[in-house]
Amino acid sequence: MNANLKGTVTLVTGAGTGIGAAISRTLAGQGAAVVLVGRRLAQLEDVAAQIRARGGSASVFAADISHRARAALAVDHAISEFGRLDIVVNNAGVMLIGPVADAPDGEWERMIDVNLKGALYITQAAIPHLQKSAGAGPRQVADIVNISSTAGRVARPGTAVYNLTKFGINAFSEALRQELQPQRVRVGVIEPGNVDTDLASHTRPELLESVRSQINSIERLTPEDIADAVAYMVGRPRRVAVNEMLVRAADQSW
Ligand SMILES: NC(=O)c1ccc[n+]([C@@H]2O[C@H](COP(=O)([O-])OP(=O)(O)OC[C@H]3O[C@@H](n4cnc5c(N)ncnc54)[C@H](OP(=O)(O)O)[C@@H]3O)[C@@H](O)[C@H]2O)c1
């Protein structure tokens, strides 16, 4: 075990699957106690069991983070279980794509509620604890890592509202970085390219074929590739702030 994060506590949203599960396993492997947050308890328990089987420490909290009170309770859970909070990874997200003109009722609201509001609620509840840890933690620094997307850098037809949420999280991250910089709470954003997860599984059936043909045309990133980027970001010494990482699949032109 690389014990870089020994004595620290990390909260990861969307931790039961895909990128969030990989981030949780990777940071736990570096010594962080990890609080896994998501809606499906069975998936969270499964990842927690994998972490414990490797000698790590994990606790789960089932919550829909688009509800402000539940998001705050997830942060409270981290404090009551482990007594502190050093790192927050806002990873939970949904991608519901298709042209604006055809969007069914509820898709935009779901993306905005999870990708934006969920991250905001978790962040606000976590800030006082992160500020405290930055002052008196094992690393003397705390981190917020927001999982954005290449879709937060390049807008395309068919993904307008997903783009809106990811451009939004980038803007929020930069403003928050400036607000929290005096207290050594670093804010970073990671923009993954195409990663092999279930993210596209909620795509409307009539759009699935075009999504599949794009996905199948390249060698996709693995969730662990993104977890490595998070570990690099939070593993820097306190004098270093890596604020942004764009990580595309090497095959990916878009
Ligand atoms: N895969 C890619 O190619 C790619 C590329 C760029 C960026 N990203 C971003 O990476 C992040 C993770 O996605 P992924 O690819 O790993 O897909 P994923 O496996 O579908 O993960 C999404 C996670 O978000 C959680 N989630 C969704 N709604 C939630 C809610 N209301 N409250 C709490 N948790 C919620 C899900 O858990 P529950 O359903 O159990 O709640 C799930 O664990 C997302 O922000 C996505 O936009 C992915």
The ligand as an SDF file (V2000), in Angstrom:
LIG
                    3D

 48 52  0  0  0  0  0  0  0  0999 V2000
  -17.9580    7.2680  -18.5540 N   0  0  0  0  0  0  0  0  0  0  0  0
  -17.5210    8.2980  -19.2390 C   0  0  0  0  0  0  0  0  0  0  0  0
  -17.1780    8.1700  -20.4360 O   0  0  0  0  0  0  0  0  0  0  0  0
  -17.3970    9.6520  -18.5920 C   0  0  0  0  0  0  0  0  0  0  0  0
  -16.7320   10.6640  -19.2830 C   0  0  0  0  0  0  0  0  0  0  0  0
  -16.6260   11.9210  -18.7140 C   0  0  0  0  0  0  0  0  0  0  0  0
  -17.1620   12.1620  -17.4730 C   0  0  0  0  0  0  0  0  0  0  0  0
  -17.8140   11.1720  -16.8060 N   0  0  0  0  0  0  0  0  0  0  0  0
  -18.3960   11.4980  -15.4980 C   0  0  0  0  0  0  0  0  0  0  0  0
  -17.9400   10.5750  -14.5380 O   0  0  0  0  0  0  0  0  0  0  0  0
  -18.8890   10.5080  -13.4710 C   0  0  0  0  0  0  0  0  0  0  0  0
  -19.1360    9.0510  -13.1120 C   0  0  0  0  0  0  0  0  0  0  0  0
  -19.7710    8.3960  -14.1970 O   0  0  0  0  0  0  0  0  0  0  0  0
  -19.4590    6.8960  -14.6350 P   0  0  0  0  0  0  0  0  0  0  0  0
  -18.9690    6.9620  -16.0200 O   0  0  0  0  0  0  0  0  0  0  0  0
  -18.6620    6.2040  -13.6130 O   0  0  0  0  0  0  0  0  0  0  0  0
  -20.9380    6.2820  -14.7500 O   0  0  0  0  0  0  0  0  0  0  0  0
  -21.8170    5.4500  -13.7100 P   0  0  0  0  0  0  0  0  0  0  0  0
  -21.1690    4.1480  -13.4270 O   0  0  0  0  0  0  0  0  0  0  0  0
  -23.2080    5.4620  -14.2510 O   0  0  0  0  0  0  0  0  0  0  0  0
  -21.7200    6.3090  -12.3720 O   0  0  0  0  0  0  0  0  0  0  0  0
  -22.6110    7.3130  -12.0100 C   0  0  0  0  0  0  0  0  0  0  0  0
  -22.8010    7.2290  -10.5000 C   0  0  0  0  0  0  0  0  0  0  0  0
  -23.6040    8.3200  -10.0390 O   0  0  0  0  0  0  0  0  0  0  0  0
  -24.4760    7.8420   -9.0480 C   0  0  0  0  0  0  0  0  0  0  0  0
  -25.6690    8.6750   -8.9870 N   0  0  0  0  0  0  0  0  0  0  0  0
  -26.5310    8.9760   -9.9960 C   0  0  0  0  0  0  0  0  0  0  0  0
  -27.5510    9.7180   -9.5360 N   0  0  0  0  0  0  0  0  0  0  0  0
  -27.3150    9.9110   -8.2180 C   0  0  0  0  0  0  0  0  0  0  0  0
  -28.0090   10.5990   -7.1870 C   0  0  0  0  0  0  0  0  0  0  0  0
  -29.1600   11.2540   -7.4420 N   0  0  0  0  0  0  0  0  0  0  0  0
  -27.5080   10.5830   -5.9300 N   0  0  0  0  0  0  0  0  0  0  0  0
  -26.3530    9.9150   -5.6650 C   0  0  0  0  0  0  0  0  0  0  0  0
  -25.6360    9.2630   -6.6050 N   0  0  0  0  0  0  0  0  0  0  0  0
  -26.1190    9.2490   -7.8490 C   0  0  0  0  0  0  0  0  0  0  0  0
  -24.8190    6.4150   -9.4910 C   0  0  0  0  0  0  0  0  0  0  0  0
  -25.1770    5.5960   -8.3930 O   0  0  0  0  0  0  0  0  0  0  0  0
  -26.7230    5.2770   -8.0210 P   0  0  0  0  0  0  0  0  0  0  0  0
  -27.4350    5.0770   -9.3140 O   0  0  0  0  0  0  0  0  0  0  0  0
  -26.6340    4.0560   -7.1700 O   0  0  0  0  0  0  0  0  0  0  0  0
  -27.1830    6.4760   -7.2560 O   0  0  0  0  0  0  0  0  0  0  0  0
  -23.5060    5.9490  -10.0830 C   0  0  0  0  0  0  0  0  0  0  0  0
  -22.7190    5.2730   -9.1230 O   0  0  0  0  0  0  0  0  0  0  0  0
  -20.1250   11.2780  -13.9480 C   0  0  0  0  0  0  0  0  0  0  0  0
  -20.1300   12.5700  -13.3700 O   0  0  0  0  0  0  0  0  0  0  0  0
  -19.9030   11.3840  -15.4510 C   0  0  0  0  0  0  0  0  0  0  0  0
  -20.5400   12.5210  -16.0060 O   0  0  0  0  0  0  0  0  0  0  0  0
  -17.9340    9.9150  -17.3340 C   0  0  0  0  0  0  0  0  0  0  0  0
  1  2  1  0
  2  3  2  0
  2  4  1  0
  4  5  1  0
  4 48  2  0
  5  6  2  0
  6  7  1  0
  7  8  2  0
  8  9  1  0
  8 48  1  0
  9 10  1  0
  9 46  1  0
 10 11  1  0
 11 12  1  0
 11 44  1  0
 12 13  1  0
 13 14  1  0
 14 15  2  0
 14 16  1  0
 14 17  1  0
 17 18  1  0
 18 19  2  0
 18 20  1  0
 18 21  1  0
 21 22  1  0
 22 23  1  0
 23 24  1  0
 23 42  1  0
 24 25  1  0
 25 26  1  0
 25 36  1  0
 26 27  1  0
 26 35  1  0
 27 28  2  0
 28 29  1  0
 29 30  1  0
 29 35  2  0
 30 31  1  0
 30 32  2  0
 32 33  1  0
 33 34  2  0
 34 35  1  0
 36 37  1  0
 36 42  1  0
 37 38  1  0
 38 39  2  0
 38 40  1  0
 38 41  1  0
 42 43  1  0
 44 45  1  0
 44 46  1  0
 46 47  1  0
M  CHG  2   8   1  16  -1
M  END
$$$$
